[in-house]
Every structure is written in structure tokens, then in C-alpha cells.
Amino acid sequence: MGASTLSAIIASVALVAIIIGFLVGWVRGYQRSILALIITLVCAVLAFFIAPLISEAILNIKVNATVNGTAVSTLQEYAIEYLKSIEYIREAMESSETLAALIVALPAMVANILLFIVLFIVLKIVLGLILYLPIALTVFSKRRLENKSKIKLLGAGLGVLGSLVVLAVLFVPVFGAINIAAKTVAESSNETEAESTSMTREYDVVLVNDSNVVEVSSADDQIEKIMKQVKTYTDAFNNTWIIKLYRGIGVGALSEATFDKLSTKTVNGEQVSLSDEIAIASEMVPYGRQIMKVGFKINNDFIENIDQITKVAYKSKVISRVLSESASYAFTKWDNGQTFMGISKPEISESPVLNTLLSKVIKTMKVSDVDTIKEDVSAMISTLRVVVNAGLVNAVRGENAADKTIKILADNDKNVVENVIVSLTASNHYKAIIPEVINVGLDAIYKVLNVVPATDDTYYWVLANNSTNWSDEAEKIQEIVGKFCGVYQSYADKTSEEEIIDVIKFKDLGDVIDLMRHSSLFADQSNSLDGPGKKIYSGILNHKMLESLVTDEVKTNLINKYSQTNVNVSDTFAEVDNMIAVAKKLAEVAGSISEGGIEKVSKENITTILNSITDESSVIGTMVSEENLTNLGVDEDVITEITKITGKLATASAADKANEVEGIATVLDLAMQAQQNGGNIVIANTDDLEPEEAAAALATAADNLVSSIKDSTIISTMLKDSNSIVSDVSVGGQLDTETKAALAESINTQIPESTENNGLRAALASLFGVALSNTSGD
């Protein structure tokens, strides 16, 4: 039947009913028409209240039947078992106690509506015979109405009104069904809006077979076709003149309310309105269709659609409960290797590590209930957003997965690791699998370090317990993973012309090591410093990116120092860059490396490095071996001098060491200033002082400078040695006249002329470019 035909039939029936009501009312007159209208209204009210009672009784009528091998004793059981014979409905009922209760209540909901109409018709006939005829023949008899006007026109109007009431009652099921259909169509039309929310059309990881996608696509086309047909019929119904009239005067809304009231039942303690629940379920359909069109694929489309489905479901206490119960049931079946509603357990076959993690998620989610499912799904959605937006889903697929993952994790601006952990902590259930998430990242790190985790050694993986403070650990782990990946990425991106030593970020590497040493997650179960942290540290030292710096002997030394609590790896590694700069600066001073391109190293850094070299707790001291310096590209003569310095510092007494370091740092600092400052070297700032004060300050600075060199046996010996790399250093061209005069005076005062002192006096005169007076009087 076409929509136009349906509209014409409804309009025709309404017109015929109105004509009949007019004629009957005209004949009856207004008194009898009032009586008939009252009886009609009474029948409608009685039917409304009696229908649920009778439908309940009918559904409990005893029967003796068998449905699919199951014996049933009532009509309601018969209806339920018949529904269970449909495979997917049976599994849906098994998955959710609330859904089963809802399906059990459906026959009564439908029966109430049908019985309401049947009862109305029966009561109309019965009360018409029992009440109308006796009253009409007595109270409104012809004799009693003699000499009284029947007011036929008013009677006709009441007759029309009675016909409209009868039609309104008979239209209650139709109004209710049309209301549900309209809501369903309206929500289905939101599919375009749902599609527009997608952030990418590149589908990433397939979680179901492609054959399922084809079947779903075909079924989806059928749904869309049905929705269009339903809309055509609802539009035809609503555009019929009688329906427009009813809606205009509020009868339509009253009929819908009557339908809702009759189709409302209590399910598991909650009032369930058939119309409202279907409307909410329909609102979920467009997002479900979007997922099913392309299969279960982890991307922004999937995330947004799951998010919307969850939000809509929680508009209904019943549907949200059904969702939580069904989800738990589905995850349980998947965890046991079974299918749910024909869908196999989701898998990410291209990434075994992620697939293992997904299995953990499924195992965790199966314990979700109505009280936790919302926070669990919300946490999952937030986590997936972070992962997808960072590009990790695509990164873990195919070739070079580890390298691609490292590159993403190296971007500290994204804070991927920290954001993932924070998202997961929103769910108490997911907290248990955070270590598994971290281990996915560690797997990539182990791969690029060529470390093969042993399947029977849990020390390769981070562990956690109930006392783990995820707020603190999230930040630490972000730094550990982010900085390590950054160091590795710098190495991976280097050009062939670059020296390894120029691209490695030793400060970040030191931070990574210390953060692991102080993170409970990276220690073993006995809380010692052994564990994944130490294995990563060993992997770093054995990786080819450090082979030019770390010899086998140094590796052993450094690994042994990992567990020493008095070693601050971060601070000492931070000085490695400066140590290298000092070594190159020495070479530059000697003219063995081309000028330019190296920043000045501060005197404070030089002092720290020289102290660290001879500090037994330092990591740096183990790295300044002759072999390491050669690998760094330092000139052989420079290595000889550095070795002399480090050797003498190592044997210096504690009292002498400070003087030695101060003298060496002073000369190196002056040499660097001479090469890089283009202008004068200032040993004392006297700009704001009066002349006498300025002269005194300059004299003090000169005394301190000369004293620091004089008191260092190492640097004073090097200055006097014509073969030393610093013997030809001169800063005289960058000193003004006043400074030179002050230095000359200080040398004459502190180092008087003698056979023992003449070599040092000459060396200092050459260094500062000054002429010394003959203090002996010769």
C-alpha cells in the first residue's frame, strides 16, 4: 500500500465517521448526544485502567505447549521462548539480565495497547446496551421531551465530537507507533552528522574480517531503505487533515501520552517506557552503523562513535545497564575464545605486542559492571584518542615499527606516554594494565637497542602494585621514554659527516638513567636497582651510538656504578658535553682543530669537569681514557697533555687539588677568551668605581690571577714547557695598559726574580704580553 493511499484511507474513514456522528447527533438531539459522549469517555477511561490487568491475566493463562524442545506453561512463556528461538535475540538475552527482563516485559507492553482498543470497543457496545438504551428510553423518552426543542444542530455537533473521540481512542496505537517511528527516523537521519564528525578517513587497524564488513554494508543499505520508507509513511500520516486537526488541538499529544503510559512497565526496579527506550536506542543506531560500515577499526571515527554511543546509552538507566551487562558478557566470551553475536575476539594481528595488550584490556573489561562501565569506557576512549592522534596505531604496523614508534615518543611536546597513563588512571580497572602499556613502549626501546627480552625473566618488564603513585610515575616515565627516544632519534637522524659526539645529548641520557634508578617501576621486585632500568642502561652502553666513547673497560665500570647510591648519573653525564668541549678547546688552543664553531666553556664548568675526572663516584672519570679521547678525534699531543693533567690531578693531595684545578681552569678560560672575545679581556669590572678604588680592585684581581697560576704545579709546569699545548698561548693583545701594569706588578711581587722562578716569570710575561722589571738589580 502506497503512502498516498494510506493517507486517503485515513482521511476517508475520518470523514465517514464525522458524517455518521453528525447524522446520529442530529437525530438524537443534544440531550441524548451528551449521554452518548459521556458513555464514550467513560469507556475510554475504564479501558485505560482495566487493560493492564486483563493483559497480565491473559499472559498468565495456562497452556501446555513446547517451543523448540522447551516446555512452557503460560502464554508469556510461550512468547519468550519463541523469541529465544531467534539466535541473536537468545544470545542477547543471555548476555544481559536487564535485557532479558525487558524482552519479557515486551509482550505485556504490546498487549496493553491492543487490549485498550479491544476493551474500548467492547465497553462501548456493552455500556451502550446497558446504559444508553434504558436511560434514553426513560429519562430522555419521547413523552418527556414533548414540547421541548431537540436543538438538532447542537446534537449534531455533539455527535461529531463523539465521533472524533472514538477516532482519537482508536488512533492511540497509531499515534504511538508513528511517534516511535518518527523519532527513529529523526535519529537515523543524524547519520550524516555522525559522518561529519570523523577526523580521518584513513582506517588504521582492522579488528574484524573484511567479509563481515561486506555483509554489514549490505544490511546497512537495507536499513537505510527501510528508514526512507518509514519516513514516507509517517509524513503521509502527519499530513492527513484529520491528524493535523488532532495535533493542532492537542489530541495527538494526548494519544501519544496514553500510548506511553500503557506501554510503560517496571523492569528491574526501573520504569521503562517503550517509546522512550526505542527513541534512545534509535539515537545510538547512526553511530553503530558508522562502526559497522567499515568494521571495527581503531581510528578517530571509531573513537567518536563509541563515545557517542556511550553518552546516548546513559540517557537511559535501562539501556546503560543492558550495555554494561552485555559488554561484560561479550568480553568474557572473547576472553574464553568464543564469539559474541557472531563477532570473534578483536585482534591486532600486525602487532603481537599490541595484540597482547588488547587481550589484557578484554580480560580487564569483563569485570566491569553498571557502576564502573562508564568510567572504564570513558578511560578507554580518552586513551585511544591520545594513541590515535599521536599516530601510534599506524606506527606499530608493518616494517620499522620500532623506529616509527621511537620517533613519535621522542616528541616531548605531545607527552604521549604521560597522557596515556593519566587517561588510564581514570579507571580503577585500567590501573592494573598500565604496566602492560608501558611495556609496549619498552618493547620498542629494546628492539632499537638490540636487547632481546627473555621470556622467563620478568626483570625486562616494569611491574606495579597497589601503592604505585601513578601521578608521580607518569611524569617520570614520560621523561624516561621521551628523553631516551629523543637521544636515539638524534643519533638516527645524524648525517654521515657528523661525529657521534656532536649529536648525542648526554644530559638527557643522564636524566634517563637517574630517573630509572629512582623509579620503583624500573627496579626489580626486591626493590634493588636491578630490573628493566639496568637492562636498558646496559643496552644503551652497548649500542653502537656510544661505541666511539665507551670502551669495554668503561662499560664495566659504568654498569658497576649504576647501583651505587652516591653516584648522580644525571649530573655527571650532564658534564660530558662540557668535558668534550674542553678537550676540543684544548686542541683548538694548540691549533690542531680549525677555528670557530665551538662555544666558550665557562670557568665554572671547567672546574667542575676537572674535579669530576678524579672523583671516584663520577662517571666522567672513567670516560677520559686515552682510547676514548682518541675516538673523539682529539689530537695526540692534546691527549698527552690531558693525560698528564688527569694523571697529576689523580695523585694530588686533597689540599693541593683545589689549587691545581683553579690554575688550570684560569689559563684555559683566558685562552678561550683570547680566541673568542674579539675585544679586551677584563679581569676586574671597574666601570663604576672611583680611580683609586678601580686601581685597588684591578691590583687585587691581578694578584688573584697570578696567584692561581703560581699555586698550580701542573699549569705552571705546562706554561714553562716549550712542547706544551699552552706554551704559545698569549692574551696580551686583549689586555689594556692598566691591566698589564697591574699583572706585571703582581708577578714582580709574588714571583721575585731568581734562578728557580725565572722560567715561570718568562712564561707569565709571554702569556700576558708584559715586560718585567729586573727585581734583582742586575
Secondary structure by P-SEA (a helix, b strand, c coil): ccaaaaaaaaaaaaaaaaaaaaaaaaaacaaaaaaaaaaaaaaaaaaaaaaaaaaaaaaaccccccccccccccaaaaaaaaaaccaaaaaaaaacaaaaaaaaaaaaaaaaaaaaaaaaaaaaaaaaaacaaaaaacccccccccccccaaaaaaaaaaaaaaaaaaaaaaaaaaaaaaaaaaaaaaaaaaaaaaaccccccccccccaaaaaaaaaaaaaaaaaaaaaaaaaaaaaacaaaaaaaaaaaaaaaaaaaaaaaccccccbbbbaaaaaaaaaaaaaaaaaaaaccccccaaaaaaaaaaaaaaaccaaaaaaaaaaaaaaaaaaaacccccccccccccccaaaaaaaaaaaaaacccccccaaaaaaaaaaaaaaaaaacccccccccaaaaaaaaaaaccccaaaaaaaaaaacccccccaaaaaaaaaaaaaaaaacbbbbccccccbbbbccccaaaaaaaaaaaaaaaaaaaaaaaaacccccccccccaaaaaaaaaaaaaacccccccccccccaaaaaaaaaaacccccccccaaaaaaaaaaccccccaaaaaaaaaaaaaaaaaaaaaaaccccccccccccaaaaaaaaaaaacccccccccccaaaaaaacccaaaaaaaaaaaaaaaaccccaaaaaaaaaaaaaaaaaaaacccccccccccccccaaaaaaaaaaaaaaaaaaaaacaaaaaaaaccccccccccccccccaaaaaaaaaaaaaacccccccaaaaaaaaaaacccccccccc
